Amino acid sequence: MSPLVEVDDLHVHFGSARAVDGASLRVMPSEVLALVGESGSGKTTLIRAIQGLQKATSGAIRVSGKSQAVSHDPMVQMVFQDPTGALNPRQTIYEIVAEGLRIRRETGDEVEMVKSALSRAGLRPPEHFFPLYPHEISGGQRQRVVIAGAMVMEPRLLLADEPVASLDASIRGEILGLMRNLVDETGLAILVVTHDLGLAWNIADRVAVMYLGRIVETGPTEELLAVPRHPYTRALLSVVPETREMEQQILKGEIPDLTKMPSGCRFHPRCPLLQSGTLSDEIAARCVGEDPGPVAIDAVTAAACWPVMVSAGG
């Protein structure tokens, strides 16, 4: 099966700041890929480049085999973190959902398409919501309207940027369940950005871990979260409540200045494995002086880490 989205050696620079700096990933049809990492790792910039909202400095983005230009492709739709900010307070729910159809000059039955989108987003009966304004519905319902506005375009890919971060804990599970059902029922693919590996555990088929502008580990969710290979992944996972048996690792310091990338492995200034003093001098020297790049560990996983690569025979 061919990837729905291919990102190859993508760079997005803002002056001397390298927000995305050599990231590569694949999104397959009908899968949920969670892109995880701390704030400042480049996750949002990467998906904005896929959407066409941010121009790439270099590298390639292909959607269904075609180069993605800086434009709004109806095949790719975005769900933003803050549904209140994403919705026009002066428009009714009907107008909000129908807006994309009107911009695209859709010739089908607009009312039926809006009804279908609202129903798929769990807003039933859909006619009840037609005349309402965003301030007249709950936060969870507003996020469902955002999802309906995306789904009315019949996309093949949803880009979801922290889609439940602004919602109450009681509503988050409902929205995640809705997104998972859309994938299972329609064949949609979702690339969901989050700093929360617990969220990835609940919704994703695969996980890609991003640090300082690059993907440092990828793999199937169950495998990656059960046996994290990269020390950055292990540190992120150690603070997830579901992993109480893991020793908590508190990373020292902040993500480095994007204008001054570290030499060698970009994680080495904060790496607990390197700081432990247990690595051989040869491997420690590699960590500090040589860029490992993402290397396949087996057919479905990859990790950019010298100790991992050496132990795997790389």
Helices and strands as residue ranges (DSSP letters): E 5-14, E 17-27, E 32-36, H 43-51, E 58-63, E 66-67, E 76-79, H 83-86, H 93-104, H 110-120, H 126-129, G 134-136, H 139-151, E 157-161, H 169-186, E 189-194, H 197-203, E 206-211, E 214-220, H 221-226, H 231-238, G 241-243, G 268-270, H 272-275, H 281-289, E 295-296, E 302-303, H 306-311
